[in-house]
Amino acid sequence: MRFVAAICSLLALTACANTAQVSTKLVGIDGLEISKTSDGANILESYTVSSDINEKADLPFCIASNLKYESVFVKGSATGHVGAYSGRYYQTESARTVGGGEVISYSSKDGDKVVATGTTQYNASMIVVRSVKFQLVATKQNGSVKLVFSPIEQAQLDTGVVENRGYFKVGAWDGAHPDKAVEAIQAEAQKIVKCLRE
């Protein structure tokens, strides 16, 4: 029994220690900022892209035509019960829809400043799909654009036997797959920049 307790304690400490580490897959990603939460976990704070563009490009159009802010259906099973007569365990699945709405929440009169919200997805594994949600602050000036994605959050669509709490900050440790979240955001940024260069 002591051995089992020692193993459980070791696993719990290992899980906590891993959140303080930063994935080596994030090293060298220009524009990526990582911060610490109050409990010492490293998270993705922001991702910034700057690029030269066509001075006459329509920033609000390029953002609205390339980003989506879709609601996602998340589910998980956090509770269960044992049948009084059968003695079998029954899981109670909970499911809900989170997020969704208008892409652009603010656009300046000249269209050079835009605040938007978007979502994208990535596969963490063959069976784990995550939705990434971000706020985008875009500024166009003198033939260039600056895109700042922050905050960056993700939600696993199906958490299995664990309660699904929807969106949360993206951890910077390997198990949180922060590199895949950044790659998904990079793809969204590339679509916007391509539109602005036309």
VEXLUMNU-779115 format. One line per field, with one value per atom (N, C-alpha, C, O): residue number from 1; residue in one letter; atom name; z, y, x. Coordinates in pm, whole numbers. Atoms other than C-alpha are relative to their C-alpha. Layout:
REM residues N
resi (NUM	...)
resn (A	...)
name (CA	...)
Z (Z	...)
Y (Y	...)
X (X	...)
***
This chain:
REM residues 198
resi (1	1	1	1	2	2	2	2	3	3	3	3	4	4	4	4	5	5	5	5	6	6	6	6	7	7	7	7	8	8	8	8	9	9	9	9	10	10	10	10	11	11	11	11	12	12	12	12	13	13	13	13	14	14	14	14	15	15	15	15	16	16	16	16	17	17	17	17	18	18	18	18	19	19	19	19	20	20	20	20	21	21	21	21	22	22	22	22	23	23	23	23	24	24	24	24	25	25	25	25	26	26	26	26	27	27	27	27	28	28	28	28	29	29	29	29	30	30	30	30	31	31	31	31	32	32	32	32	33	33	33	33	34	34	34	34	35	35	35	35	36	36	36	36	37	37	37	37	38	38	38	38	39	39	39	39	40	40	40	40	41	41	41	41	42	42	42	42	43	43	43	43	44	44	44	44	45	45	45	45	46	46	46	46	47	47	47	47	48	48	48	48	49	49	49	49	50	50	50	50	51	51	51	51	52	52	52	52	53	53	53	53	54	54	54	54	55	55	55	55	56	56	56	56	57	57	57	57	58	58	58	58	59	59	59	59	60	60	60	60	61	61	61	61	62	62	62	62	63	63	63	63	64	64	64	64	65	65	65	65	66	66	66	66	67	67	67	67	68	68	68	68	69	69	69	69	70	70	70	70	71	71	71	71	72	72	72	72	73	73	73	73	74	74	74	74	75	75	75	75	76	76	76	76	77	77	77	77	78	78	78	78	79	79	79	79	80	80	80	80	81	81	81	81	82	82	82	82	83	83	83	83	84	84	84	84	85	85	85	85	86	86	86	86	87	87	87	87	88	88	88	88	89	89	89	89	90	90	90	90	91	91	91	91	92	92	92	92	93	93	93	93	94	94	94	94	95	95	95	95	96	96	96	96	97	97	97	97	98	98	98	98	99	99	99	99	100	100	100	100	101	101	101	101	102	102	102	102	103	103	103	103	104	104	104	104	105	105	105	105	106	106	106	106	107	107	107	107	108	108	108	108	109	109	109	109	110	110	110	110	111	111	111	111	112	112	112	112	113	113	113	113	114	114	114	114	115	115	115	115	116	116	116	116	117	117	117	117	118	118	118	118	119	119	119	119	120	120	120	120	121	121	121	121	122	122	122	122	123	123	123	123	124	124	124	124	125	125	125	125	126	126	126	126	127	127	127	127	128	128	128	128	129	129	129	129	130	130	130	130	131	131	131	131	132	132	132	132	133	133	133	133	134	134	134	134	135	135	135	135	136	136	136	136	137	137	137	137	138	138	138	138	139	139	139	139	140	140	140	140	141	141	141	141	142	142	142	142	143	143	143	143	144	144	144	144	145	145	145	145	146	146	146	146	147	147	147	147	148	148	148	148	149	149	149	149	150	150	150	150	151	151	151	151	152	152	152	152	153	153	153	153	154	154	154	154	155	155	155	155	156	156	156	156	157	157	157	157	158	158	158	158	159	159	159	159	160	160	160	160	161	161	161	161	162	162	162	162	163	163	163	163	164	164	164	164	165	165	165	165	166	166	166	166	167	167	167	167	168	168	168	168	169	169	169	169	170	170	170	170	171	171	171	171	172	172	172	172	173	173	173	173	174	174	174	174	175	175	175	175	176	176	176	176	177	177	177	177	178	178	178	178	179	179	179	179	180	180	180	180	181	181	181	181	182	182	182	182	183	183	183	183	184	184	184	184	185	185	185	185	186	186	186	186	187	187	187	187	188	188	188	188	189	189	189	189	190	190	190	190	191	191	191	191	192	192	192	192	193	193	193	193	194	194	194	194	195	195	195	195	196	196	196	196	197	197	197	197	198	198	198	198)
resn (M	M	M	M	R	R	R	R	F	F	F	F	V	V	V	V	A	A	A	A	A	A	A	A	I	I	I	I	C	C	C	C	S	S	S	S	L	L	L	L	L	L	L	L	A	A	A	A	L	L	L	L	T	T	T	T	A	A	A	A	C	C	C	C	A	A	A	A	N	N	N	N	T	T	T	T	A	A	A	A	Q	Q	Q	Q	V	V	V	V	S	S	S	S	T	T	T	T	K	K	K	K	L	L	L	L	V	V	V	V	G	G	G	G	I	I	I	I	D	D	D	D	G	G	G	G	L	L	L	L	E	E	E	E	I	I	I	I	S	S	S	S	K	K	K	K	T	T	T	T	S	S	S	S	D	D	D	D	G	G	G	G	A	A	A	A	N	N	N	N	I	I	I	I	L	L	L	L	E	E	E	E	S	S	S	S	Y	Y	Y	Y	T	T	T	T	V	V	V	V	S	S	S	S	S	S	S	S	D	D	D	D	I	I	I	I	N	N	N	N	E	E	E	E	K	K	K	K	A	A	A	A	D	D	D	D	L	L	L	L	P	P	P	P	F	F	F	F	C	C	C	C	I	I	I	I	A	A	A	A	S	S	S	S	N	N	N	N	L	L	L	L	K	K	K	K	Y	Y	Y	Y	E	E	E	E	S	S	S	S	V	V	V	V	F	F	F	F	V	V	V	V	K	K	K	K	G	G	G	G	S	S	S	S	A	A	A	A	T	T	T	T	G	G	G	G	H	H	H	H	V	V	V	V	G	G	G	G	A	A	A	A	Y	Y	Y	Y	S	S	S	S	G	G	G	G	R	R	R	R	Y	Y	Y	Y	Y	Y	Y	Y	Q	Q	Q	Q	T	T	T	T	E	E	E	E	S	S	S	S	A	A	A	A	R	R	R	R	T	T	T	T	V	V	V	V	G	G	G	G	G	G	G	G	G	G	G	G	E	E	E	E	V	V	V	V	I	I	I	I	S	S	S	S	Y	Y	Y	Y	S	S	S	S	S	S	S	S	K	K	K	K	D	D	D	D	G	G	G	G	D	D	D	D	K	K	K	K	V	V	V	V	V	V	V	V	A	A	A	A	T	T	T	T	G	G	G	G	T	T	T	T	T	T	T	T	Q	Q	Q	Q	Y	Y	Y	Y	N	N	N	N	A	A	A	A	S	S	S	S	M	M	M	M	I	I	I	I	V	V	V	V	V	V	V	V	R	R	R	R	S	S	S	S	V	V	V	V	K	K	K	K	F	F	F	F	Q	Q	Q	Q	L	L	L	L	V	V	V	V	A	A	A	A	T	T	T	T	K	K	K	K	Q	Q	Q	Q	N	N	N	N	G	G	G	G	S	S	S	S	V	V	V	V	K	K	K	K	L	L	L	L	V	V	V	V	F	F	F	F	S	S	S	S	P	P	P	P	I	I	I	I	E	E	E	E	Q	Q	Q	Q	A	A	A	A	Q	Q	Q	Q	L	L	L	L	D	D	D	D	T	T	T	T	G	G	G	G	V	V	V	V	V	V	V	V	E	E	E	E	N	N	N	N	R	R	R	R	G	G	G	G	Y	Y	Y	Y	F	F	F	F	K	K	K	K	V	V	V	V	G	G	G	G	A	A	A	A	W	W	W	W	D	D	D	D	G	G	G	G	A	A	A	A	H	H	H	H	P	P	P	P	D	D	D	D	K	K	K	K	A	A	A	A	V	V	V	V	E	E	E	E	A	A	A	A	I	I	I	I	Q	Q	Q	Q	A	A	A	A	E	E	E	E	A	A	A	A	Q	Q	Q	Q	K	K	K	K	I	I	I	I	V	V	V	V	K	K	K	K	C	C	C	C	L	L	L	L	R	R	R	R	E	E	E	E)
name (N	CA	C	O	N	CA	C	O	N	CA	C	O	N	CA	C	O	N	CA	C	O	N	CA	C	O	N	CA	C	O	N	CA	C	O	N	CA	C	O	N	CA	C	O	N	CA	C	O	N	CA	C	O	N	CA	C	O	N	CA	C	O	N	CA	C	O	N	CA	C	O	N	CA	C	O	N	CA	C	O	N	CA	C	O	N	CA	C	O	N	CA	C	O	N	CA	C	O	N	CA	C	O	N	CA	C	O	N	CA	C	O	N	CA	C	O	N	CA	C	O	N	CA	C	O	N	CA	C	O	N	CA	C	O	N	CA	C	O	N	CA	C	O	N	CA	C	O	N	CA	C	O	N	CA	C	O	N	CA	C	O	N	CA	C	O	N	CA	C	O	N	CA	C	O	N	CA	C	O	N	CA	C	O	N	CA	C	O	N	CA	C	O	N	CA	C	O	N	CA	C	O	N	CA	C	O	N	CA	C	O	N	CA	C	O	N	CA	C	O	N	CA	C	O	N	CA	C	O	N	CA	C	O	N	CA	C	O	N	CA	C	O	N	CA	C	O	N	CA	C	O	N	CA	C	O	N	CA	C	O	N	CA	C	O	N	CA	C	O	N	CA	C	O	N	CA	C	O	N	CA	C	O	N	CA	C	O	N	CA	C	O	N	CA	C	O	N	CA	C	O	N	CA	C	O	N	CA	C	O	N	CA	C	O	N	CA	C	O	N	CA	C	O	N	CA	C	O	N	CA	C	O	N	CA	C	O	N	CA	C	O	N	CA	C	O	N	CA	C	O	N	CA	C	O	N	CA	C	O	N	CA	C	O	N	CA	C	O	N	CA	C	O	N	CA	C	O	N	CA	C	O	N	CA	C	O	N	CA	C	O	N	CA	C	O	N	CA	C	O	N	CA	C	O	N	CA	C	O	N	CA	C	O	N	CA	C	O	N	CA	C	O	N	CA	C	O	N	CA	C	O	N	CA	C	O	N	CA	C	O	N	CA	C	O	N	CA	C	O	N	CA	C	O	N	CA	C	O	N	CA	C	O	N	CA	C	O	N	CA	C	O	N	CA	C	O	N	CA	C	O	N	CA	C	O	N	CA	C	O	N	CA	C	O	N	CA	C	O	N	CA	C	O	N	CA	C	O	N	CA	C	O	N	CA	C	O	N	CA	C	O	N	CA	C	O	N	CA	C	O	N	CA	C	O	N	CA	C	O	N	CA	C	O	N	CA	C	O	N	CA	C	O	N	CA	C	O	N	CA	C	O	N	CA	C	O	N	CA	C	O	N	CA	C	O	N	CA	C	O	N	CA	C	O	N	CA	C	O	N	CA	C	O	N	CA	C	O	N	CA	C	O	N	CA	C	O	N	CA	C	O	N	CA	C	O	N	CA	C	O	N	CA	C	O	N	CA	C	O	N	CA	C	O	N	CA	C	O	N	CA	C	O	N	CA	C	O	N	CA	C	O	N	CA	C	O	N	CA	C	O	N	CA	C	O	N	CA	C	O	N	CA	C	O	N	CA	C	O	N	CA	C	O	N	CA	C	O	N	CA	C	O	N	CA	C	O	N	CA	C	O	N	CA	C	O	N	CA	C	O	N	CA	C	O	N	CA	C	O	N	CA	C	O	N	CA	C	O	N	CA	C	O	N	CA	C	O	N	CA	C	O	N	CA	C	O	N	CA	C	O	N	CA	C	O	N	CA	C	O	N	CA	C	O	N	CA	C	O	N	CA	C	O	N	CA	C	O	N	CA	C	O	N	CA	C	O	N	CA	C	O	N	CA	C	O	N	CA	C	O	N	CA	C	O	N	CA	C	O	N	CA	C	O	N	CA	C	O	N	CA	C	O	N	CA	C	O	N	CA	C	O	N	CA	C	O	N	CA	C	O	N	CA	C	O	N	CA	C	O	N	CA	C	O	N	CA	C	O	N	CA	C	O	N	CA	C	O	N	CA	C	O	N	CA	C	O	N	CA	C	O	N	CA	C	O	N	CA	C	O)
Z (0	0	0	-69	-2	80	-137	-179	132	-257	-97	-173	87	-438	34	-56	-42	-234	-47	-89	44	-316	-150	-196	146	-689	-35	-121	25	-683	32	-44	-38	-503	-101	-138	100	-750	-131	-191	122	-1046	13	-80	-23	-896	-3	-63	0	-837	-140	-179	137	-1189	-86	-166	80	-1339	31	-59	-37	-1143	-53	-100	44	-1232	-150	-197	145	-1603	-45	-150	40	-1613	11	-50	-15	-1510	-112	-131	111	-1807	-127	-144	130	-2154	-106	-109	105	-2452	-88	-126	90	-2661	-141	-221	133	-2967	-20	-133	10	-2888	-18	-49	12	-2898	-144	-239	132	-3188	-76	-191	68	-3271	23	133	-9	-3346	32	-22	-33	-3194	109	145	-104	-2928	138	169	-137	-2570	97	82	-102	-2273	134	164	-133	-1925	103	68	-110	-1585	68	85	-79	-1401	146	181	-142	-1029	68	171	-60	-957	-66	-40	57	-1167	-131	-182	127	-1480	-116	-114	119	-1815	-101	-128	99	-2069	-119	-110	116	-2415	27	49	-26	-2362	-129	-137	126	-2717	-113	-91	120	-3071	-94	-126	81	-3290	-135	-145	137	-3666	-57	-47	72	-3855	-144	-169	140	-4233	-86	-54	100	-4531	-78	-107	72	-4716	-105	-113	94	-4993	81	161	-78	-4854	-12	80	23	-5004	43	20	-42	-4858	103	184	-89	-4671	120	111	-118	-4321	55	77	-52	-4192	-93	-46	96	-4512	9	14	-4	-4496	128	126	-125	-4133	-1	31	-1	-4172	-100	-76	102	-4485	27	-39	-25	-4338	139	159	-135	-3969	20	-41	-43	-3817	152	215	-144	-3463	21	46	-7	-3445	141	218	-127	-3143	-14	-123	2	-3051	105	210	-88	-2890	79	20	-85	-2595	89	134	-87	-2395	83	49	-91	-2112	107	128	-105	-1833	132	153	-128	-1486	115	222	-111	-1282	-44	-163	28	-1259	126	233	-117	-1031	-20	-133	4	-947	15	107	-4	-1021	127	164	-127	-700	-15	75	18	-844	-83	-59	90	-1116	52	21	-47	-936	-108	-87	111	-1269	16	76	-5	-1305	-127	-238	113	-1529	1	102	10	-1651	-49	-134	44	-1687	-85	-36	90	-1987	0	-4	9	-1991	-130	-172	127	-2310	-7	46	16	-2399	-117	-166	108	-2666	62	149	-52	-2597	-116	-226	100	-2785	-111	-103	117	-3116	3	110	9	-3240	-117	-210	106	-3458	2	109	10	-3583	43	132	-28	-3573	109	96	-110	-3246	-3	59	11	-3332	-129	-166	116	-3644	2	11	1	-3652	-128	-225	115	-3896	-128	-235	119	-4132	-32	-134	25	-4103	28	-8	-25	-3987	132	159	-128	-3644	12	-2	-10	-3594	120	143	-106	-3292	-40	-74	44	-3373	90	165	-72	-3220	-103	-193	95	-3404	66	179	-45	-3367	-115	-232	94	-3540	76	196	-67	-3465	-37	-138	32	-3453	64	159	-57	-3383	90	43	-94	-3071	-16	11	29	-3160	-96	-144	92	-3374	54	-24	-57	-3131	80	126	-79	-2956	-91	-155	81	-3133	95	188	-85	-2979	-85	-198	61	-3068	66	188	-50	-3034	-21	-133	8	-2957	32	120	-21	-2976	-28	-101	36	-2978	-86	-57	91	-3259	3	-15	13	-3245	-119	-116	125	-3595	-24	-12	27	-3681	-133	-154	131	-4033	-2	37	3	-4083	-99	-95	93	-4364	-75	-80	80	-4577	77	21	-79	-4293	93	119	-93	-4057	118	104	-122	-3701	52	79	-50	-3586	136	145	-135	-3211	43	60	-43	-3106	151	196	-146	-2732	60	18	-57	-2523	-95	-189	78	-2668	95	198	-83	-2527	-85	-207	74	-2621	80	203	-62	-2552	-69	-192	58	-2602	-25	64	34	-2781	80	114	-79	-2590	101	63	-104	-2257	58	153	-48	-2208	136	155	-134	-1840	93	212	-81	-1718	-37	-152	25	-1682	-104	-96	102	-1983	41	46	-46	-1867	-112	-87	113	-2216	-20	-5	33	-2304	125	230	-105	-2090	-66	-185	52	-2133	-52	3	59	-2349	77	83	-72	-2141	-95	-211	84	-2272	14	-45	-17	-2166	-110	-174	111	-2408	-4	-111	-3	-2297	-43	-81	41	-2376	-150	-202	144	-2741	-42	-134	35	-2752	-141	-206	136	-3077	-104	-205	95	-3252	6	-96	-12	-3115	-75	-144	70	-3246	-151	-226	144	-3586	-55	-167	44	-3608	-13	-106	6	-3534	-114	-182	111	-3780	-133	-221	124	-4052	-20	-133	9	-3972	-36	-118	29	-3976	-146	-210	139	-4314	-97	-198	86	-4467	-3	-109	-8	-4345	-75	-152	66	-4463	-151	-226	145	-4805	-62	-169	48	-4846	-3	-97	-8	-4739	-102	-131	100	-4996	-142	-234	135	-5291	-46	-157)
Y (-120	0	125	223	-115	237	22	135	-9	157	72	159	-64	257	149	232	-141	580	77	192	-65	659	25	132	-16	603	111	194	-106	824	137	232	-127	1099	42	159	-28	1074	48	143	-40	1097	140	220	-133	1400	106	212	-96	1576	18	129	-7	1491	85	166	-78	1635	148	231	-141	1958	57	170	-47	1984	26	120	-15	1942	130	183	-123	2250	120	224	-110	2464	-1	97	9	2344	54	54	-49	2494	-99	-141	96	2261	49	166	-35	2257	27	89	-24	2264	147	191	-142	2630	88	207	-77	2736	48	-29	-57	2969	47	88	-51	3062	151	197	-146	3434	50	-1	-63	3646	-70	-23	74	3392	48	54	-44	3518	-99	-136	95	3282	72	148	-60	3388	-108	-222	92	3225	37	154	-22	3182	18	3	-20	3253	-126	-119	124	2886	-53	-165	34	2882	-77	-112	72	2707	96	211	-80	2836	-15	-126	1	2934	88	173	-85	3084	132	133	-132	3458	65	114	-64	3588	-50	-103	30	3527	119	158	-121	3827	-25	-86	8	3843	141	214	-128	4150	-31	-117	28	4164	122	207	-102	4397	-41	-159	27	4428	108	205	-102	4621	113	90	-115	4972	19	68	-21	4974	-120	-121	119	4636	35	125	-21	4618	-95	-212	82	4492	-66	-187	66	4433	-111	-216	103	4243	-125	-237	115	4021	-81	-203	72	3934	-71	-189	58	3877	-115	-210	105	3665	-122	-225	112	3442	-62	-176	56	3396	-48	2	48	3202	-2	-37	13	3224	-93	-50	101	2902	-53	-64	67	2750	-145	-202	139	2408	-79	-27	90	2114	-81	-159	73	1979	-98	-70	97	1669	-75	-82	78	1462	-63	-20	69	1230	18	-38	-26	1352	-72	-85	63	1171	-135	-164	130	827	-54	6	63	596	-151	-201	145	230	-33	13	40	76	-78	-169	63	-30	-150	-228	141	-360	-76	-195	71	-440	-3	-94	-10	-332	49	52	-49	-195	150	222	-143	143	66	18	-75	397	141	211	-135	712	96	63	-105	1034	97	161	-86	1228	141	158	-138	1605	59	30	-61	1808	140	168	-137	2174	66	17	-79	2430	121	187	-115	2694	86	37	-94	3004	29	-4	-34	3130	143	197	-136	3470	75	15	-85	3762	-2	-4	-1	3762	135	142	-133	4138	68	84	-70	4316	150	228	-142	4650	23	-54	-45	4828	152	215	-146	5186	54	-20	-60	5430	-15	-36	12	5414	-146	-174	142	5032	-46	-158	35	5037	-72	-122	73	4886	-87	-41	96	4574	-91	-136	100	4357	-110	-83	112	4011	-120	-127	126	3670	-111	-104	110	3346	-134	-142	137	2971	-79	-50	96	2696	-131	-136	129	2330	-68	-35	88	2079	-136	-148	135	1709	-20	-17	27	1641	-144	-176	140	1269	-50	28	54	1036	16	26	-7	1060	126	146	-122	1394	122	152	-121	1707	117	111	-119	2050	121	136	-128	2384	107	109	-111	2692	128	156	-129	3027	110	95	-111	3359	132	139	-136	3732	54	31	-58	3915	152	206	-146	4281	26	-4	-24	4387	149	224	-141	4720	12	-54	-24	4840	141	236	-132	5126	1	-87	-22	5247	-125	-157	116	4935	-123	-213	121	4685	-28	59	40	4496	-72	-144	72	4373	-74	-13	84	4083	-56	-128	50	4009	-91	-47	99	3691	-20	-78	13	3707	42	145	125	3552	-117	-110	123	3204	-109	-136	104	2931	-121	-112	118	2577	-83	-76	91	2325	-134	-141	135	1951	-35	-18	23	1844	-113	-106	112	1515	-40	-85	31	1459	-140	-177	137	1105	-3	48	18	1023	117	109	-118	1365	112	125	-113	1671	94	125	-93	1903	141	174	-138	2265	102	222	-93	2414	60	-8	-66	2668	32	66	-33	2721	46	23	-48	2881	-118	-228	106	2681	-10	86	23	2533	-6	-46	-1	2567	-128	-138	126	2215	-97	-79	93	1921	-63	-69	69	1743	85	32	-91	2050	26	91	-18	2044	148	184	-142	2420	27	122	-17	2381	-17	54	22	2249	115	152	-116	2537	119	191	-110	2785	-22	72	30	2610	31	82	-28	2638	151	196	-146	3012	56	150	-45	3057	-16	69	23	2909	108	153	-107	3166	133	209	-124	3450	4	108	6	3335	31	97	-29	3346	151	207	-145	3705	78	168	-71	3820	-18	77	26	3656	91	148	-88	3848	146	219	-140	4175	33	150	-24	4132	7	50	1	4096	137	153)
X (83	0	87	57	-91	285	63	86	-61	437	-95	-52	100	115	-12	-19	7	94	123	112	-124	458	-2	39	9	400	-98	-70	99	88	57	37	-61	278	105	113	-102	565	-62	-13	68	328	-59	-52	58	153	108	89	-110	485	58	93	-52	604	-92	-45	96	285	13	8	-15	331	130	135	-131	698	0	64	1	626	-64	-27	66	402	94	70	-96	699	104	177	-95	905	-62	-184	46	883	45	161	-30	865	114	118	-111	1183	-50	20	59	954	-36	-60	34	881	124	113	-124	1247	17	2	-25	1320	-123	-111	121	959	-5	-32	3	979	-140	-239	128	703	-79	-187	72	602	42	161	-27	573	-63	-180	45	543	-1	91	5	434	-30	-60	27	386	-131	-163	121	59	40	157	-29	32	50	119	-49	97	127	169	-129	416	-2	104	10	287	29	-15	-28	417	-113	-159	109	150	37	126	-17	136	-72	-194	58	79	-48	-160	37	82	90	198	-78	200	-17	-129	3	292	66	172	-52	342	2	-97	-9	464	40	123	-29	472	-26	-109	27	493	-124	-144	125	162	-24	52	46	-12	-63	-153	51	-78	-151	-215	143	-428	-85	-206	73	-525	-107	-90	114	-856	13	-23	-25	-767	-126	-124	120	-1123	-51	-95	46	-1214	87	35	-90	-907	-15	1	21	-973	-135	-144	134	-1348	-13	-88	13	-1302	89	74	-90	-1031	-12	30	17	-1117	-143	-237	131	-1404	0	100	17	-1534	-119	-231	105	-1729	-17	79	24	-1894	44	37	-42	-1762	-78	-115	74	-1937	103	178	-95	-1736	-77	-188	66	-1816	102	220	-83	-1677	-87	-200	77	-1788	72	180	-65	-1709	-66	-8	71	-1966	-55	-63	58	-2115	-65	-57	62	-2305	-3	7	13	-2335	-147	-214	141	-2672	-30	44	35	-2848	-28	3	36	-2971	101	125	-93	-2718	143	219	-138	-2402	96	217	-82	-2278	24	-56	-34	-2107	-52	-28	54	-2283	61	56	-57	-2109	-107	-189	91	-2304	80	174	-74	-2186	-59	-181	46	-2204	53	165	-41	-2190	-58	-166	50	-2224	71	172	-60	-2149	69	12	-74	-1882	48	72	-53	-1768	-99	-217	80	-1895	-50	-79	51	-2006	60	114	-54	-1903	152	214	-146	-1545	55	140	-54	-1484	-82	-204	69	-1567	29	-44	-31	-1401	79	167	-77	-1279	1	-105	-10	-1149	-63	-83	66	-1311	81	24	-84	-1014	34	97	-24	-998	142	179	-140	-635	21	131	-8	-710	-123	-236	110	-920	24	136	-4	-999	-98	-213	83	-1132	22	119	-13	-1189	-13	-97	5	-1124	25	72	-27	-1106	60	36	-55	-914	15	-10	-13	-844	131	193	-112	-560	-23	-101	7	-521	121	235	-109	-315	47	163	-32	-326	-109	-191	100	-534	-142	-237	135	-826	-28	-140	18	-772	2	102	14	-898	-19	-99	12	-855	-35	11	35	-1009	86	102	-80	-788	-79	-123	70	-954	99	184	-93	-772	-70	-168	39	-826	113	230	-98	-651	-13	-123	-6	-547	91	211	-74	-440	14	-83	-27	-278	74	176	-61	-196	57	-10	-63	50	116	202	-111	279	44	163	-33	261	42	104	-28	298	-117	-201	106	71	64	163	-41	116	-123	-226	107	-101	41	141	-30	-105	-115	-228	97	-285	16	114	-6	-361	-135	-188	-47	-504	-20	-99	10	-462	-51	10	61	-686	-32	-42	40	-775	-100	-104	97	-1051	12	15	2	-1034	-146	-229	140	-1352	-63	-181	51	-1389	106	215	-98	-1215	-20	48	21	-1346	-63	-174	58	-1398	27	-4	-32	-1282	-97	-138	89	-1505	62	181	-48	-1475	-39	-157	25	-1440	8	2	-3	-1417	138	239	-126	-1149	83	30	-96	-838	129	149	-129	-494	83	76	-82	-252	131	208	-124	28	118	103	-120	383	81	189	-72	488	-43	-146	21	505	-139	-200	128	187	-119	-223	108	-25	1	-89	-16	94	-2	-75	2	169	50	6	-53	363	-110	-112	110	52	-100	-158	88	-157	60	-12	-67	102	-5	-29	6	113	-139	-152	137	-268	-22	-89	13	-248	85	43	-85	40	-72	-60	75	-181	-106	-130	101	-453	67	15	-73	-197	44	36	-44	-63	-113	-91	116	-413	-28	-55	27	-462	108	76	-110	-118	-6	18	11	-168	-107	-86	107	-495	46	15	-46	-329	108	131	-105	-51	-55	15	60	-290	-40	-91)
***
